[in-house]
Amino acid sequence: MDLMNYDFLSNKVQLLLPLALGQRYGVLPEQLEDAKGHLGRVKLKITVEIQMSGQILSVASPSHESLFVEEYMTHYGRPSRRRVTAKLRSKTFLDRDFELVIQADELERSRCFVEKDPRLPGKIALQLMLIPHFDLPPIPEQEYLFLIDRSGSMSGGRIQMAQQCVSLLLRCLPSQDTLFNIFDFANSHEQLWPQSRTYDDRSVEEAVGLSLDSSTRRYLY
């Protein structure tokens, strides 16, 4: 699982430790009702050794303001500009996502780190990160058609979940040269617009704002 998120435009890299992995939504199964969780006396300790190829400009945690940044001293006895240690010590267990944001120079450049292990003479470990720089070809005009089942089997929470899914997907379409429309079917079929519309804020808001009633087989605005 990749917990690193790079933003080359702002020279920032984010480390995220989520509160939960594979979080379950809805009603908890009976088998998990008595599952053990963390104890109240558990404390939280996070230590992050940070080493960058460019100069580190800032290290902060938007989620935990009590983060302490410790300088790394070089063999010349001066603070390193490329290495620091971030520490978090809390008397309570992790109650929200831990977010660490590092701003540094040269994140947009390809780089390689080499690490030696004194216990293994002649052996080294390499970490190579390639940052390609090329122009992507323009995306041709596209049309997206969403088909929603509104038959009786979709009554209750199923139609609501389908609507939420379409609402989410609508926000992930390419922003340029995109057309879309929504169709539904039960005993008959209908469509949101007579013709597909251009993907923009207005059309997305109109599509997201609709609700579907599987019993009447029509759109309700």
Backbone as CSV, one residue per row, in Angstrom:
resi,resn,N_x,N_y,N_z,CA_x,CA_y,CA_z,C_x,C_y,C_z
1,MET,0.854,-1.200,0.000,0.000,0.000,0.000,0.881,1.239,0.000
2,ASP,0.647,2.120,-0.937,1.438,3.337,-1.052,0.788,4.435,-0.222
3,LEU,1.512,4.875,0.825,0.979,5.905,1.712,1.624,7.259,1.445
4,MET,2.403,7.357,0.355,3.064,8.604,0.022,2.330,9.268,-1.126
5,ASN,2.162,10.575,-1.013,1.485,11.351,-2.043,2.368,12.535,-2.406
6,TYR,2.786,12.600,-3.675,3.696,13.644,-4.123,2.920,14.744,-4.846
7,ASP,3.258,15.977,-4.542,2.712,17.141,-5.240,3.909,17.922,-5.767
8,PHE,4.301,17.606,-7.010,5.524,18.199,-7.555,5.370,19.684,-7.835
9,LEU,4.136,20.143,-8.063,3.936,21.558,-8.371,4.241,22.438,-7.167
10,SER,3.969,21.961,-5.969,4.231,22.751,-4.767,5.420,22.226,-3.982
11,ASN,6.168,21.273,-4.567,7.352,20.704,-3.910,7.012,20.136,-2.540
12,LYS,5.912,19.397,-2.466,5.490,18.811,-1.198,5.284,17.313,-1.360
13,VAL,5.563,16.595,-0.283,5.272,15.168,-0.224,4.517,14.913,1.069
14,GLN,3.509,14.064,1.008,2.649,13.805,2.157,2.753,12.339,2.562
15,LEU,2.924,12.115,3.856,2.873,10.780,4.436,1.578,10.665,5.228
16,LEU,0.794,9.642,4.938,-0.496,9.480,5.595,-0.575,8.104,6.244
17,LEU,-0.862,8.092,7.539,-1.156,6.859,8.267,-2.635,6.884,8.621
18,PRO,-3.469,6.120,7.905,-4.912,6.187,8.135,-5.299,5.556,9.465
19,LEU,-6.367,6.049,10.012,-6.885,5.510,11.266,-7.338,4.071,11.093
20,ALA,-7.889,3.752,9.926,-8.382,2.396,9.681,-8.123,2.020,8.236
21,LEU,-7.849,0.735,7.992,-7.685,0.196,6.653,-8.879,-0.707,6.360
22,GLY,-9.447,-0.549,5.182,-10.609,-1.353,4.845,-11.764,-1.087,5.780
23,GLN,-12.001,0.182,6.074,-13.049,0.542,7.017,-14.406,0.022,6.551
24,ARG,-15.164,-0.559,7.478,-16.459,-1.135,7.148,-17.565,-0.101,7.379
25,TYR,-18.468,-0.021,6.405,-19.600,0.883,6.515,-20.884,0.069,6.666
26,GLY,-21.855,0.630,7.302,-23.116,-0.057,7.476,-23.192,-0.783,8.810
27,VAL,-24.092,-1.749,8.885,-24.328,-2.498,10.117,-23.177,-3.467,10.359
28,LEU,-22.644,-3.469,11.577,-21.545,-4.347,11.930,-22.045,-5.774,12.066
29,PRO,-21.388,-6.766,11.429,-21.802,-8.168,11.579,-21.719,-8.616,13.031
30,GLU,-22.575,-9.564,13.392,-22.614,-10.043,14.773,-21.259,-10.614,15.203
31,GLN,-20.533,-11.228,14.266,-19.260,-11.845,14.612,-18.217,-10.825,15.042
32,LEU,-18.408,-9.555,14.672,-17.423,-8.525,14.993,-17.841,-7.644,16.162
33,GLU,-19.027,-7.877,16.700,-19.502,-7.008,17.774,-18.632,-7.119,19.018
34,ASP,-18.087,-8.314,19.288,-17.256,-8.525,20.468,-15.760,-8.500,20.150
35,ALA,-15.406,-8.000,18.958,-13.989,-7.962,18.579,-13.219,-7.018,19.496
36,LYS,-11.985,-7.391,19.781,-11.167,-6.585,20.684,-10.630,-5.356,19.961
37,GLY,-10.598,-4.265,20.662,-9.994,-3.045,20.146,-8.794,-2.665,20.988
38,HIS,-8.254,-1.466,20.761,-7.108,-1.033,21.537,-7.533,-0.713,22.961
39,LEU,-6.618,-0.874,23.878,-6.877,-0.560,25.273,-6.708,0.928,25.515
40,GLY,-7.385,1.446,26.502,-7.337,2.876,26.782,-5.968,3.348,27.222
41,ARG,-5.145,2.454,27.744,-3.836,2.881,28.241,-2.758,2.856,27.151
42,VAL,-3.109,2.469,25.922,-2.137,2.415,24.844,-1.717,3.832,24.453
43,LYS,-0.412,4.060,24.352,0.112,5.359,23.941,0.595,5.290,22.501
44,LEU,0.723,6.447,21.906,1.105,6.530,20.505,2.493,7.150,20.376
45,LYS,3.363,6.464,19.634,4.701,6.976,19.348,4.994,6.761,17.860
46,ILE,5.278,7.856,17.179,5.607,7.802,15.751,6.921,8.533,15.541
47,THR,7.866,7.865,14.901,9.152,8.473,14.556,9.380,8.310,13.062
48,VAL,9.637,9.407,12.375,9.849,9.397,10.932,11.219,9.986,10.639
49,GLU,12.099,9.164,10.071,13.413,9.640,9.630,13.272,10.160,8.199
50,ILE,13.543,11.440,8.007,13.325,12.085,6.714,14.664,12.419,6.076
51,GLN,14.844,11.967,4.854,16.045,12.291,4.087,15.629,12.620,2.664
52,MET,15.964,13.810,2.200,15.595,14.276,0.874,16.842,14.602,0.076
53,SER,16.722,14.553,-1.239,17.855,14.916,-2.088,18.040,16.421,-2.159
54,GLY,16.949,17.185,-2.008,17.025,18.640,-1.993,16.879,19.169,-0.585
55,GLN,17.023,20.454,-0.443,16.929,21.076,0.873,15.510,20.986,1.416
56,ILE,15.392,20.580,2.675,14.095,20.514,3.334,13.688,21.913,3.761
57,LEU,12.525,22.350,3.323,12.049,23.694,3.627,11.155,23.727,4.855
58,SER,10.316,22.710,5.021,9.435,22.671,6.188,8.945,21.249,6.403
59,VAL,8.633,20.953,7.667,8.037,19.678,8.062,6.938,19.998,9.062
60,ALA,5.717,19.569,8.778,4.599,19.891,9.652,3.556,18.781,9.588
61,SER,2.714,18.756,10.601,1.607,17.800,10.657,0.305,18.574,10.816
62,PRO,-0.497,18.689,9.748,-1.784,19.377,9.873,-2.733,18.685,10.841
63,SER,-2.548,17.391,11.050,-3.459,16.640,11.909,-3.025,16.631,13.369
64,HIS,-1.720,16.756,13.636,-1.208,16.693,15.007,-0.195,17.823,15.211
65,GLU,-0.627,18.889,15.845,0.227,20.058,16.031,1.371,19.797,17.015
66,SER,1.285,18.735,17.808,2.320,18.451,18.798,3.541,17.772,18.194
67,LEU,3.610,17.678,16.867,4.764,17.067,16.206,6.037,17.834,16.546
68,PHE,7.106,17.096,16.866,8.404,17.696,17.181,9.397,17.332,16.092
69,VAL,10.078,18.342,15.552,11.059,18.131,14.488,12.450,18.299,15.080
70,GLU,13.248,17.262,14.970,14.592,17.239,15.548,15.642,17.339,14.441
71,GLU,16.608,18.208,14.617,17.644,18.378,13.604,18.576,17.167,13.569
72,TYR,19.130,16.932,12.396,20.123,15.875,12.233,21.488,16.540,12.067
73,MET,22.414,16.187,12.928,23.732,16.805,12.905,24.663,16.028,11.981
74,THR,25.330,16.749,11.084,26.289,16.123,10.185,27.605,15.859,10.913
75,HIS,28.531,15.191,10.227,29.830,14.906,10.842,30.664,16.178,10.987
76,TYR,30.200,17.282,10.380,30.872,18.574,10.579,30.320,19.301,11.810
77,GLY,29.325,18.711,12.474,28.748,19.351,13.652,27.728,20.423,13.326
78,ARG,27.221,20.417,12.076,26.224,21.403,11.667,24.907,20.694,11.332
79,PRO,23.784,21.388,11.543,22.494,20.780,11.192,22.413,20.504,9.696
80,SER,21.957,19.321,9.355,21.799,18.953,7.955,20.613,19.687,7.348
81,ARG,20.751,20.055,6.090,19.652,20.697,5.381,18.769,19.679,4.665
82,ARG,19.185,18.419,4.642,18.477,17.393,3.880,17.971,16.233,4.735
83,ARG,18.267,16.279,6.032,17.826,15.205,6.911,17.292,15.788,8.222
84,VAL,16.159,15.288,8.659,15.581,15.645,9.963,14.835,14.427,10.487
85,THR,14.445,14.493,11.737,13.637,13.447,12.356,12.373,14.078,12.921
86,ALA,11.228,13.530,12.556,9.948,14.009,13.057,9.417,13.005,14.073
87,LYS,9.003,13.514,15.246,8.531,12.638,16.315,7.178,13.119,16.829
88,LEU,6.325,12.152,17.091,5.038,12.433,17.705,4.888,11.534,18.925
89,ARG,4.633,12.135,20.055,4.397,11.395,21.290,3.045,11.827,21.845
90,SER,2.152,10.865,22.014,0.811,11.170,22.487,0.438,10.212,23.608
91,LYS,-0.317,10.699,24.562,-0.767,9.873,25.677,-1.993,9.040,25.312
92,THR,-2.542,9.299,24.127,-3.729,8.566,23.700,-3.460,7.825,22.404
93,PHE,-4.324,6.868,22.122,-4.202,6.092,20.900,-4.553,6.971,19.700
94,LEU,-4.203,6.516,18.499,-4.507,7.261,17.276,-6.022,7.383,17.111
95,ASP,-6.524,8.612,17.174,-7.961,8.842,17.069,-8.364,9.480,15.746
96,ARG,-7.398,9.751,14.878,-7.668,10.297,13.548,-6.456,10.018,12.667
97,ASP,-6.593,10.236,11.372,-5.489,10.000,10.451,-4.288,10.858,10.833
98,PHE,-3.108,10.250,10.715,-1.879,11.009,10.941,-1.348,11.480,9.597
99,GLU,-1.153,12.789,9.483,-0.708,13.389,8.225,0.584,14.163,8.463
100,LEU,1.573,13.869,7.637,2.859,14.561,7.711,3.165,15.145,6.339
101,VAL,3.409,16.455,6.289,3.664,17.148,5.022,5.084,17.695,5.036
102,ILE,5.848,17.316,4.027,7.246,17.740,3.905,7.382,18.578,2.641
103,GLN,7.937,19.765,2.791,8.204,20.621,1.642,9.705,20.676,1.420
104,ALA,10.129,20.370,0.204,11.557,20.292,-0.098,11.803,20.670,-1.548
105,ASP,13.018,21.088,-1.836,13.416,21.426,-3.203,13.644,20.159,-4.025
106,GLU,13.519,20.307,-5.334,13.915,19.298,-6.311,13.072,18.029,-6.269
107,LEU,11.830,18.131,-5.800,10.982,16.945,-5.836,10.614,16.548,-7.256
108,GLU,10.719,17.507,-8.177,10.346,17.212,-9.553,11.462,16.518,-10.326
109,ARG,12.611,16.283,-9.687,13.754,15.673,-10.363,13.867,14.203,-10.010
110,SER,14.313,13.402,-10.983,14.600,11.999,-10.700,15.774,11.913,-9.734
111,ARG,15.778,10.895,-8.869,16.822,10.812,-7.861,17.026,9.365,-7.433
112,CYS,18.169,9.153,-6.793,18.528,7.820,-6.332,19.183,7.940,-4.956
113,PHE,18.747,7.108,-4.025,19.342,7.052,-2.689,20.120,5.752,-2.552
114,VAL,21.272,5.850,-1.904,22.124,4.679,-1.660,22.312,4.529,-0.154
115,GLU,22.109,3.335,0.337,22.270,3.074,1.770,23.192,1.878,1.971
116,LYS,24.145,2.037,2.896,25.087,0.969,3.219,24.746,0.366,4.572
117,ASP,25.007,-0.920,4.706,24.831,-1.609,5.971,26.206,-2.060,6.456
118,PRO,26.677,-1.518,7.588,28.023,-1.894,8.061,28.159,-3.378,8.353
119,ARG,27.049,-4.065,8.534,27.112,-5.495,8.797,27.306,-6.307,7.529
120,LEU,27.101,-5.663,6.377,27.234,-6.354,5.090,28.195,-5.575,4.205
121,PRO,29.496,-5.724,4.410,30.469,-4.971,3.599,30.347,-5.315,2.116
122,GLY,30.407,-4.278,1.318,30.304,-4.464,-0.127,28.878,-4.537,-0.640
123,LYS,27.892,-4.484,0.264,26.497,-4.552,-0.142,25.845,-3.174,0.034
124,ILE,25.057,-2.777,-0.936,24.346,-1.501,-0.862,22.887,-1.708,-1.276
125,ALA,22.039,-0.821,-0.810,20.628,-0.811,-1.209,20.352,0.480,-1.966
126,LEU,19.663,0.367,-3.069,19.365,1.514,-3.920,17.857,1.756,-3.965
127,GLN,17.487,3.024,-3.894,16.102,3.430,-4.119,16.101,4.453,-5.242
128,LEU,15.543,4.062,-6.369,15.532,4.906,-7.556,14.115,5.383,-7.824
129,MET,13.976,6.695,-8.002,12.677,7.276,-8.335,12.821,8.063,-9.632
130,LEU,12.080,7.636,-10.641,12.117,8.285,-11.939,10.901,9.196,-12.082
131,ILE,11.134,10.444,-12.410,10.069,11.421,-12.640,10.073,11.760,-14.129
132,PRO,9.199,11.143,-14.908,9.208,11.412,-16.352,8.726,12.823,-16.653
133,HIS,9.315,13.413,-17.662,8.922,14.748,-18.116,8.603,14.658,-19.606
134,PHE,7.341,14.592,-19.908,6.914,14.562,-21.308,5.479,15.065,-21.379
135,ASP,5.117,15.514,-22.547,3.772,16.037,-22.771,2.837,14.896,-23.149
136,LEU,1.738,14.760,-22.416,0.753,13.741,-22.723,-0.084,14.172,-23.917
137,PRO,-0.462,13.245,-24.762,-1.308,13.619,-25.909,-2.658,14.100,-25.427
138,PRO,-3.277,15.015,-26.149,-4.591,15.525,-25.727,-5.631,14.412,-25.735
139,ILE,-6.547,14.470,-24.776,-7.613,13.475,-24.693,-8.696,13.824,-25.708
140,PRO,-9.075,12.883,-26.599,-10.117,13.189,-27.585,-11.475,13.356,-26.895
141,GLU,-12.398,13.922,-27.631,-13.739,14.122,-27.089,-14.348,12.780,-26.696
142,GLN,-14.972,12.740,-25.521,-15.530,11.508,-24.998,-16.966,11.724,-24.541
143,GLU,-17.744,10.643,-24.584,-19.122,10.676,-24.111,-19.324,9.527,-23.124
144,TYR,-19.863,9.851,-21.944,-20.106,8.863,-20.899,-21.612,8.730,-20.693
145,LEU,-22.092,7.503,-20.751,-23.507,7.209,-20.551,-23.643,6.313,-19.323
146,PHE,-24.409,6.768,-18.347,-24.642,6.006,-17.119,-26.008,5.337,-17.213
147,LEU,-26.046,4.038,-16.982,-27.274,3.252,-17.051,-27.613,2.743,-15.652
148,ILE,-28.798,3.112,-15.162,-29.204,2.782,-13.798,-30.441,1.888,-13.828
149,ASP,-30.379,0.794,-13.105,-31.501,-0.122,-12.959,-32.420,0.395,-11.850
150,ARG,-33.684,0.685,-12.179,-34.653,1.163,-11.195,-35.829,0.211,-11.066
151,SER,-35.611,-1.052,-11.356,-36.677,-2.029,-11.221,-36.954,-2.299,-9.746
152,GLY,-37.944,-3.131,-9.478,-38.337,-3.384,-8.101,-37.229,-3.964,-7.243
153,SER,-36.305,-4.682,-7.844,-35.205,-5.272,-7.075,-34.252,-4.221,-6.517
154,MET,-34.358,-2.976,-7.009,-33.475,-1.899,-6.554,-34.128,-1.024,-5.488
155,SER,-35.247,-1.455,-4.942,-35.938,-0.645,-3.946,-35.125,-0.565,-2.663
156,GLY,-35.451,0.434,-1.849,-34.760,0.589,-0.575,-33.386,1.208,-0.739
157,GLY,-32.423,0.672,-0.010,-31.082,1.245,0.007,-30.288,1.009,-1.261
158,ARG,-30.698,0.042,-2.088,-29.917,-0.248,-3.297,-29.942,0.900,-4.289
159,ILE,-31.105,1.490,-4.499,-31.183,2.602,-5.444,-30.434,3.814,-4.904
160,GLN,-30.442,3.995,-3.588,-29.695,5.101,-2.997,-28.193,4.899,-3.179
161,MET,-27.744,3.663,-3.018,-26.321,3.387,-3.214,-25.922,3.582,-4.671
162,ALA,-26.788,3.175,-5.598,-26.499,3.388,-7.019,-26.407,4.876,-7.335
163,GLN,-27.297,5.648,-6.749,-27.279,7.096,-6.970,-26.015,7.723,-6.411
164,GLN,-25.584,7.278,-5.230,-24.348,7.789,-4.644,-23.136,7.428,-5.495
165,CYS,-23.161,6.225,-6.068,-22.056,5.796,-6.930,-21.959,6.675,-8.177
166,VAL,-23.103,6.950,-8.817,-23.097,7.821,-9.994,-22.633,9.215,-9.616
167,SER,-23.081,9.708,-8.463,-22.664,11.034,-8.001,-21.155,11.108,-7.839
168,LEU,-20.558,10.040,-7.332,-19.110,10.005,-7.167,-18.403,9.948,-8.511
169,LEU,-18.878,9.100,-9.408,-18.225,8.947,-10.711,-18.321,10.222,-11.538
170,LEU,-19.399,10.967,-11.374,-19.550,12.199,-12.143,-18.451,13.201,-11.830
171,ARG,-17.908,13.145,-10.639,-16.855,14.087,-10.250,-15.467,13.624,-10.689
172,CYS,-15.397,12.477,-11.346,-14.105,11.929,-11.759,-13.902,11.948,-13.269
173,LEU,-14.821,12.540,-14.008,-14.706,12.554,-15.467,-13.701,13.601,-15.920
174,PRO,-13.102,13.425,-17.110,-12.211,14.458,-17.651,-12.941,15.786,-17.779
175,SER,-12.264,16.848,-17.461,-12.914,18.159,-17.394,-13.064,18.832,-18.755
176,GLN,-12.404,18.324,-19.783,-12.456,18.971,-21.092,-13.001,18.015,-22.147
177,ASP,-13.778,18.559,-23.061,-14.306,17.810,-24.206,-15.027,16.538,-23.785
178,THR,-15.876,16.656,-22.766,-16.602,15.500,-22.254,-18.099,15.762,-22.298
179,LEU,-18.846,14.795,-22.800,-20.302,14.805,-22.787,-20.780,13.666,-21.896
180,PHE,-21.957,13.828,-21.274,-22.490,12.730,-20.468,-24.000,12.826,-20.383
181,ASN,-24.594,11.691,-20.040,-26.036,11.612,-19.846,-26.328,10.419,-18.940
182,ILE,-27.519,10.405,-18.344,-27.907,9.345,-17.421,-29.206,8.718,-17.910
183,PHE,-29.215,7.387,-18.051,-30.388,6.629,-18.450,-30.821,5.733,-17.304
184,ASP,-32.127,5.506,-17.204,-32.640,4.572,-16.206,-33.648,3.657,-16.881
185,PHE,-33.829,2.483,-16.314,-34.772,1.550,-16.901,-35.448,0.727,-15.813
186,ALA,-36.725,0.407,-16.087,-37.494,-0.546,-15.292,-38.399,-1.245,-16.305
187,ASN,-39.730,-0.998,-16.265,-40.602,-1.498,-17.334,-40.421,-0.691,-18.613
188,SER,-39.933,0.519,-18.454,-39.609,1.377,-19.590,-38.322,2.116,-19.249
189,HIS,-37.857,2.899,-20.181,-36.605,3.616,-19.927,-36.812,5.110,-20.136
190,GLU,-36.028,5.897,-19.415,-36.028,7.349,-19.555,-34.585,7.823,-19.515
191,GLN,-34.399,9.094,-19.842,-33.063,9.678,-19.804,-33.151,11.078,-19.218
192,LEU,-32.047,11.505,-18.620,-32.041,12.790,-17.932,-32.239,13.938,-18.903
193,TRP,-31.532,13.920,-20.036,-31.655,14.969,-21.046,-31.901,14.323,-22.411
194,PRO,-32.589,15.016,-23.309,-32.803,14.454,-24.652,-31.494,14.151,-25.364
195,GLN,-30.474,14.977,-25.128,-29.147,14.756,-25.699,-28.095,14.957,-24.615
196,SER,-26.987,14.277,-24.769,-25.908,14.410,-23.791,-25.452,15.852,-23.707
197,ARG,-25.094,16.263,-22.486,-24.681,17.646,-22.264,-23.183,17.740,-22.006
198,THR,-22.675,18.955,-22.180,-21.266,19.207,-21.900,-20.999,19.084,-20.401
199,TYR,-19.902,18.482,-20.073,-19.515,18.285,-18.671,-18.995,19.604,-18.112
200,ASP,-19.769,20.221,-17.215,-19.354,21.437,-16.541,-20.032,21.490,-15.180
201,ASP,-19.767,22.537,-14.425,-20.297,22.631,-13.062,-21.827,22.598,-13.061
202,ARG,-22.418,23.291,-14.003,-23.887,23.387,-14.015,-24.532,22.040,-14.303
203,SER,-24.038,21.336,-15.312,-24.631,20.036,-15.653,-24.382,19.003,-14.564
204,VAL,-23.211,19.043,-13.933,-22.925,18.100,-12.860,-23.823,18.361,-11.662
205,GLU,-24.009,19.626,-11.304,-24.883,19.952,-10.174,-26.309,19.501,-10.444
206,GLU,-26.765,19.661,-11.667,-28.124,19.230,-12.001,-28.244,17.710,-11.914
207,ALA,-27.244,17.001,-12.402,-27.279,15.536,-12.369,-27.155,15.006,-10.952
208,VAL,-26.284,15.603,-10.165,-26.100,15.156,-8.788,-27.340,15.458,-7.957
209,GLY,-28.069,16.513,-8.286,-29.217,16.912,-7.502,-30.451,16.070,-7.733
210,LEU,-30.450,15.200,-8.746,-31.640,14.406,-8.999,-31.735,13.264,-7.999
211,SER,-32.958,12.791,-7.771,-33.181,11.598,-6.970,-34.062,10.653,-7.760
212,LEU,-33.912,9.358,-7.521,-34.625,8.358,-8.288,-35.585,7.594,-7.392
213,ASP,-36.806,7.397,-7.863,-37.795,6.638,-7.119,-38.132,5.396,-7.937
214,SER,-37.725,4.214,-7.460,-37.915,2.995,-8.235,-39.379,2.596,-8.353
215,SER,-40.226,3.134,-7.474,-41.636,2.748,-7.530,-42.392,3.480,-8.631
216,THR,-42.054,4.764,-8.843,-42.757,5.542,-9.864,-42.033,5.515,-11.210
217,ARG,-40.801,5.049,-11.236,-40.023,4.920,-12.467,-39.893,6.266,-13.175
218,ARG,-39.597,7.291,-12.438,-39.367,8.591,-13.054,-38.420,9.400,-12.172
219,TYR,-37.889,10.432,-12.740,-36.988,11.309,-11.993,-37.792,12.257,-11.106
220,LEU,-37.289,12.490,-9.946,-37.894,13.470,-9.047,-36.892,14.569,-8.798
221,TYR,-37.218,15.809,-9.130,-36.274,16.910,-8.962,-36.630,17.699,-7.713
